[in-house]
Structures are given as C-alpha cells and as structure tokens.
C-alpha cells in the first residue's frame, strides 16, 4: 500500500519543540499547559507576540527549530519503520520551504525514518500538496492541518488527522497515537 505523511506535528513534535525554544530565547517560563490549550497552529500568542513578531521570531530560529533535537511523536518512528519493513511505500509531503528539503531529508534519515529516493515532496502551498497527494494515488494520508484534510475528505484515499489542540473541530477520522496505525490498516 501507499502511505503519505506530513512531517511537522504529524510525525515530529515541531510546535512543542519550538515552544520550548521560544521560552528559552525569550527568557520566559510559559507552561506546557498553555501550549496544549492553543487553538491555533501558530504559537506566538502564548508569548504575547504579534503575528509579525511571531513570524520574525520563527524565521530567526528556523534552523534551530528544524534541525536540532526535535523529538518524534511517540511511536511514529517505529510505526513507519514497520510499514517500511512490510514493503509499503512511504511518501513524505511537507509544506516546509523548498530550501529546507535536502536538509530535512538528511535530518529525517538520521533520526531513523525510512527514506526512499523520489518519495519526498516539499516546498509547496496547500493546494499543491493536495495535487501531489492525488497524483500519487495514496491509499492513506496522515496530516495535522485542517485545511488540507478537509479538502481531501471526499477523495478515495483514507485520510486521518493527527490529533492536535488546534484541529479538534475537524470531523475526520483521528489518530491519537501511532500505536493505532496497525489497527487502522487492518480494518
């Protein structure tokens, strides 16, 4: 089968990792409970930053956010390694800027995520992401972003939302732990 995965906040805890970096850089101690209650993808409001300040902060820290010790979401690495071992095709489809594509692939490989040539797509807007997903004729697709998932909800593929505080309103099958993947694909 063919599986597609977004990376950030679907396979790795990027926002929470960035949240801890913001705390350190801003010399603040905003609690994780605040992070877990955020209803937006962006994290700047938790630190009292405007959207513009948040954008500038993110861009100034992007290398540290993307390429340091960002942890995988629990069991995501093992779940994808198992899919790979079983011979399934794994595709990564991320909206990370194109200039981060090669470094992201290397970082993912170093973390142990299975990576095959020609199965990594990056640097696109949501509509382009949707077109790639359609073109690949995936059997399953997993993402955290409501706009992408809602657009794909009526497609032939099985779409799942990775549970995050900002997507609880999405009425699409939900995955709350990567240990659920085995049961999902055997249904």
N, C-alpha and C positions, 0 to 999 in steps of 0.2 A: 504494500500500500504506500501511498504518497502522503507524507505529513508535512505541513507547513507551520512554522513557528515565528512569531515576533520574538525579539530578544529582550528588550528592556521592559521590566516589570511583568514579563511573562515567563522568562527563563532565569533572569537575574534580578536581584533586588536593587535596581539602579536608583530609584527615587529615594529609598531609605538610606542607601549609601551616600547619596548627595546630601540628604538631610543632615547626616552626621558631619559631613564635611562643612556644610554651612554653619552648623553650630560651632565647630572648631574655628573656622575662619572669621566668624563674626563675634567670637568670644561670648557665645550665648549658651544657654542650657535649656533649650526648648525641649520639652518632654516628648518621648515617643508616642504617648497617648494623643498628643496634638497631631503628630504625623498620621497616626492611624485614623483620625477623625476627618482628615482633609477630604473634601468632596470634589477637588479639582486635581487634574494631572500635575499642575504646577505646584511647587512647594514654597514659593517666595512669601506668600501671605502669612505663613506661620512665623516668619521672622520680621513682619512689619514692613516688608519691602513692597514697593510699587511693581507693577508688571515690567516697567522699563528697567528698574533696578535689578529685579529678578533675572531678566534676560541678560543683562550685563554681567551679573554675578555668575550665572550658569556658563556663559561663554568664556569668562576668565578662568574658570575651573574645569572646563570640559575634559582636558587630558587627565586630570586627577580623578574626575568622576568616572570616565570611561575605562581607564587603563590601570587602576591601582587594585585595591583589594575588594572590589565589589563581589559580594558572595552570590552564588547561585541560589535561586529559590529552592528550598528544601526538596530534595529528591528529583529535581529537574535533570540534573546531570545523569543520574543513574537511569532515569526513565528513557532519556534519549540514547544512552549507550545500549540499553536493552533493545530498543527499536532497531538500532543500527546492527546489533548482533543478530537480530532476527531477519535481517536483509531488507528492511523497509527503507524507502527513500526519504531522506530528511532534508527539508529546504528551510533556510533562514530568510525571512523577508522583513527587513527593518527600515524604518524611516530615518535612521541615523544619517547625518550628512555624508554624501559620497566620499568626501576627502578622508573619512574615517573608516572606509570599507576594508582596506587591506589590514590596517592595524587591528580592527575589530575581529576579522577572521583569525589573525595570529593570536590575539588575546583569547578568543573562544577555544581555539585548538589547544593553547597552553593550559586552559582550565580543564580540558578533557572532553569538551563537546565534540561529537563526531562531525567532521567537516569533509565534504567531497567537492571536488572541482566542479564549477558550474551550478552549484546549488546554494549560492549565497547572493542575495539581492539587497542592495542598499542605496540610500540617497534618493528617495522618491517621496512625493506627496501621497496623501491617502488614496486619491483616485488612481494613481499609477500603481500603487500597492495592490489595489483591488484588481486591476487589469492583469498584473503578473500572477496573482492567485488564480484567476480564471484561466489564463493561458496555460498554467502548469497542470490544470485539471487535478487538483489535490483531492484526496479523499477526506482529509481532516485538516482544519486550520485552527490555531490557538493564538489569541491576542488579548490584550487588556483594554484596547481603545474602543470605546463605544461606537464612534462614527464608522470605523472600518467594519466592525462586526455587524452592525445594524444593516449596512449596505449588502453584506454577504448572506444575511439571514435566509433569503429565499433562493439561494443557489443550491446546486446538487450536493455540494460538499457538506460535511458535518462541521459546524462551527461551534467553538467553545470559548467562553470568556474566562480568562484567569481572574479570579476574584481579587478585587482591589477596592479600597474605600470609595473611589470616585466612579465606580461602574456598577454599584449595587442596584441601580434603577434599570439596568439592561435586562430585558426579558429574553435571554438566550441561555441555552444550557451552560452551566457554570462548572468550572473545575476549581476546587479549593485546595487541593493537594495533588502533587504529581504522582502520588501512590495510587490515585484513582484511574490513571491512564490505562492500565492493563484491563480494568473492568469496562472502560468506555469502548475499547476497540474489540472486545469480545461480545458486545451486546448485539 
